[in-house]
Amino acid sequence: MAKVVVIGIEGEDGLWIVDLKARSVEPLDSPKAGGLKTVADLRAAGVSVIKGADVALVVKSAAAASSGHYEG
């Protein structure tokens, strides 16, 4: 099972790296080359890129997620 997720939220600059095992979230330095650079460039052009995830929802708060509310 994957232990690290890279995310970006529509309308927000930059990418974030989520380490599930360490339970941490940190900003990711802008990629300079490689596949992640391609993803960042596509994202900047308005493209959503999803690989290896089967659900992703944006919520206003952890409390909203816990109560089952999400932005639809």
N, CA, C and O of each residue as an XYZ file, in Angstrom:
288
protein
N       0.838     -1.179      0.000
C       0.000      0.000      0.000
C       0.882      1.241      0.000
O       1.909      1.289      0.677
N       0.468      2.238     -0.766
C       1.205      3.495     -0.820
C       1.197      4.170      0.542
O       0.218      4.083      1.282
N       2.261      4.823      0.858
C       2.377      5.521      2.135
C       2.553      7.024      1.966
O       2.585      7.754      2.957
N       2.670      7.506      0.713
C       2.859      8.924      0.441
C       1.923      9.337     -0.685
O       1.768      8.622     -1.675
N       1.299     10.509     -0.517
C       0.382     11.038     -1.515
C       0.797     12.469     -1.828
O       1.109     13.237     -0.918
N       0.802     12.830     -3.101
C       1.047     14.208     -3.519
C      -0.300     14.791     -3.916
O      -1.017     14.214     -4.733
N      -0.644     15.938     -3.335
C      -1.938     16.543     -3.628
C      -1.785     18.014     -3.992
O      -0.820     18.679     -3.616
N      -2.756     18.486     -4.723
C      -2.908     19.902     -5.024
C      -4.397     20.200     -4.989
O      -5.207     19.374     -5.408
N      -4.758     21.366     -4.496
C      -6.160     21.736     -4.381
C      -6.461     22.843     -5.381
O      -5.746     23.842     -5.461
N      -7.527     22.648     -6.139
C      -7.937     23.620     -7.140
C      -8.038     25.008     -6.520
O      -8.645     25.190     -5.465
N      -7.435     25.980     -7.192
C      -7.455     27.351     -6.714
C      -6.329     27.698     -5.749
O      -6.166     28.859     -5.376
N      -5.555     26.702     -5.346
C      -4.429     26.905     -4.440
C      -3.126     26.644     -5.199
O      -3.044     25.715     -6.002
N      -2.124     27.459     -4.943
C      -0.819     27.254     -5.571
C      -0.059     26.131     -4.875
O      -0.265     25.864     -3.691
N       0.803     25.493     -5.610
C       1.717     24.520     -5.037
C       1.117     23.146     -4.806
O      -0.094     22.932     -4.864
N       2.030     22.235     -4.542
C       1.674     20.851     -4.243
C       2.063     20.548     -2.803
O       2.906     21.223     -2.213
N       1.438     19.531     -2.260
C       1.695     19.091     -0.895
C       2.033     17.613     -0.903
O       1.533     16.854     -1.734
N       2.877     17.213      0.017
C       3.200     15.804      0.161
C       2.661     15.337      1.518
O       2.957     15.914      2.565
N       1.873     14.288      1.456
C       1.255     13.721      2.653
C       1.922     12.373      2.909
O       1.851     11.470      2.076
N       2.559     12.245      4.047
C       3.191     10.991      4.448
C       2.251     10.316      5.445
O       2.173     10.722      6.605
N       1.548      9.300      4.999
C       0.551      8.641      5.836
C       1.176      7.940      7.032
O       0.623      7.961      8.131
N       2.317      7.327      6.818
C       2.973      6.608      7.908
C       3.439      7.579      8.995
O       3.273      7.307     10.184
N       4.021      8.706      8.590
C       4.521      9.692      9.553
C       3.416     10.638     10.033
O       3.614     11.420     10.963
N       2.247     10.555      9.381
C       1.120     11.445      9.708
C       1.521     12.910      9.590
O       1.275     13.716     10.487
N       2.148     13.234      8.452
C       2.609     14.605      8.246
C       2.189     15.118      6.872
O       1.968     14.351      5.936
N       2.085     16.447      6.787
C       1.773     17.132      5.535
C       2.741     18.298      5.417
O       2.875     19.097      6.344
N       3.419     18.397      4.271
C       4.376     19.475      4.065
C       4.278     19.977      2.633
O       3.939     19.211      1.730
N       4.575     21.270      2.413
C       4.616     21.763      1.033
C       5.731     21.061      0.274
O       6.789     20.768      0.832
N       5.488     20.800     -0.981
C       6.463     20.141     -1.839
C       7.151     21.200     -2.693
O       6.489     22.026     -3.320
N       8.469     21.171     -2.714
C       9.200     22.097     -3.573
C       8.758     21.892     -5.018
O       8.482     20.767     -5.434
N       8.693     22.973     -5.776
C       8.298     22.875     -7.183
C       9.244     21.931     -7.912
O      10.459     22.122     -7.878
N       8.693     20.909     -8.572
C       9.552     19.970     -9.299
C      10.233     20.653    -10.480
O       9.616     21.450    -11.186
N      11.488     20.340    -10.685
C      12.278     20.949    -11.767
C      12.338     20.073    -13.016
O      12.598     20.570    -14.111
N      12.096     18.764    -12.853
C      12.194     17.843    -13.989
C      11.432     16.572    -13.655
O      11.021     16.362    -12.514
N      11.250     15.737    -14.652
C      10.656     14.429    -14.452
C       9.136     14.421    -14.510
O       8.501     15.407    -14.884
N       8.574     13.279    -14.128
C       7.138     13.070    -14.214
C       6.329     14.025    -13.364
O       5.260     14.473    -13.778
N       6.829     14.343    -12.174
C       6.088     15.259    -11.306
C       6.074     16.677    -11.882
O       5.108     17.413    -11.677
N       7.119     17.064    -12.592
C       7.148     18.366    -13.280
C       6.070     18.385    -14.352
O       5.372     19.386    -14.516
N       5.934     17.294    -15.078
C       4.888     17.191    -16.105
C       3.512     17.332    -15.463
O       2.650     18.040    -15.984
N       3.309     16.665    -14.344
C       2.029     16.756    -13.627
C       1.773     18.194    -13.182
O       0.667     18.708    -13.349
N       2.790     18.845    -12.617
C       2.640     20.235    -12.163
C       2.297     21.154    -13.329
O       1.468     22.052    -13.183
N       2.923     20.942    -14.478
C       2.645     21.754    -15.664
C       1.216     21.526    -16.159
O       0.523     22.480    -16.512
N       0.777     20.276    -16.188
C      -0.595     19.980    -16.594
C      -1.590     20.615    -15.635
O      -2.600     21.177    -16.059
N      -1.305     20.525    -14.358
C      -2.176     21.115    -13.337
C      -2.280     22.631    -13.537
O      -3.367     23.198    -13.425
N      -1.158     23.282    -13.833
C      -1.155     24.728    -14.073
C      -2.013     25.102    -15.274
O      -2.521     26.220    -15.363
N      -2.170     24.156    -16.197
C      -2.996     24.383    -17.385
C      -4.458     24.006    -17.145
O      -5.280     24.080    -18.059
N      -4.780     23.601    -15.909
C      -6.164     23.290    -15.582
C      -6.553     21.833    -15.683
O      -7.731     21.495    -15.575
N      -5.574     20.963    -15.889
C      -5.844     19.537    -16.026
C      -5.769     18.867    -14.654
O      -4.868     19.160    -13.867
N      -6.707     17.976    -14.369
C      -6.642     17.161    -13.158
C      -5.924     15.860    -13.485
O      -6.237     15.201    -14.477
N      -4.968     15.499    -12.654
C      -4.203     14.268    -12.867
C      -4.419     13.374    -11.657
O      -4.149     13.773    -10.524
N      -4.907     12.162    -11.903
C      -5.176     11.221    -10.820
C      -4.539      9.882    -11.176
O      -4.771      9.341    -12.258
N      -3.744      9.359    -10.266
C      -3.123      8.059    -10.482
C      -3.029      7.357     -9.132
O      -2.434      7.886     -8.193
N      -3.601      6.194     -9.039
C      -3.479      5.391     -7.838
C      -4.384      5.795     -6.689
O      -4.231      5.300     -5.572
N      -5.324      6.690     -6.954
C      -6.290      7.091     -5.926
C      -7.684      6.763     -6.444
O      -7.957      6.915     -7.635
N      -8.556      6.317     -5.563
C      -9.910      6.019     -6.030
C     -10.962      6.932     -5.417
O     -12.146      6.812     -5.731
N     -10.538      7.846     -4.542
C     -11.456      8.862     -4.036
C     -10.639     10.061     -3.558
O      -9.580      9.906     -2.951
N     -11.145     11.245     -3.841
C     -10.544     12.487     -3.348
C     -11.669     13.511     -3.262
O     -12.342     13.790     -4.254
N     -11.863     14.058     -2.093
C     -12.917     15.034     -1.863
C     -12.327     16.249     -1.172
O     -11.420     16.122     -0.350
N     -12.836     17.415     -1.499
C     -12.451     18.637     -0.810
C     -13.526     18.946      0.210
O     -14.710     18.991     -0.123
N     -13.122     19.159      1.448
C     -14.053     19.498      2.519
C     -13.572     20.775      3.208
O     -12.393     21.123      3.135
N     -14.487     21.462      3.870
C     -14.132     22.718      4.532
C     -13.347     22.500      5.811
O     -12.558     23.359      6.203
N     -13.550     21.360      6.473
C     -12.858     21.091      7.729
C     -12.883     19.599      8.023
O     -13.641     18.846      7.411
N     -12.044     19.181      8.967
C     -12.053     17.781      9.387
C     -13.395     17.427     10.005
O     -13.880     16.308      9.838
N     -13.998     18.373     10.718
C     -15.307     18.124     11.326
C     -16.366     17.863     10.246
O     -17.228     17.000     10.411
N     -16.292     18.611      9.148
C     -17.247     18.404      8.056
C     -17.077     17.014      7.450
O     -18.060     16.339      7.147
N     -15.833     16.592      7.277
C     -15.585     15.256      6.726
C     -16.110     14.184      7.677
O     -16.737     13.216      7.247
N     -15.852     14.362      8.958
C     -16.293     13.374      9.954
C     -17.811     13.256     10.012
O     -18.350     12.193     10.320
N     -18.498     14.367      9.711
C     -19.962     14.334      9.761
C     -20.567     13.924      8.420
O     -21.787     13.819      8.295
N     -19.709     13.691      7.406
C     -20.194     13.212      6.123
C     -20.488     14.297      5.107
O     -21.025     14.003      4.039
N     -20.151     15.553      5.409
C     -20.401     16.644      4.461
C     -19.171     16.886      3.599
O     -18.044     16.912      4.095
N     -19.399     17.061      2.316
C     -18.312     17.377      1.402
C     -18.812     18.290      0.312
O     -20.014     18.396      0.067
N     -17.870     18.953     -0.343
C     -18.208     19.833     -1.465
C     -18.530     18.957     -2.655
O     -17.686     18.161     -3.066
N     -19.711     19.071     -3.222
C     -20.114     18.196     -4.310
C     -20.183     18.847     -5.588
O     -20.513     18.210     -6.588
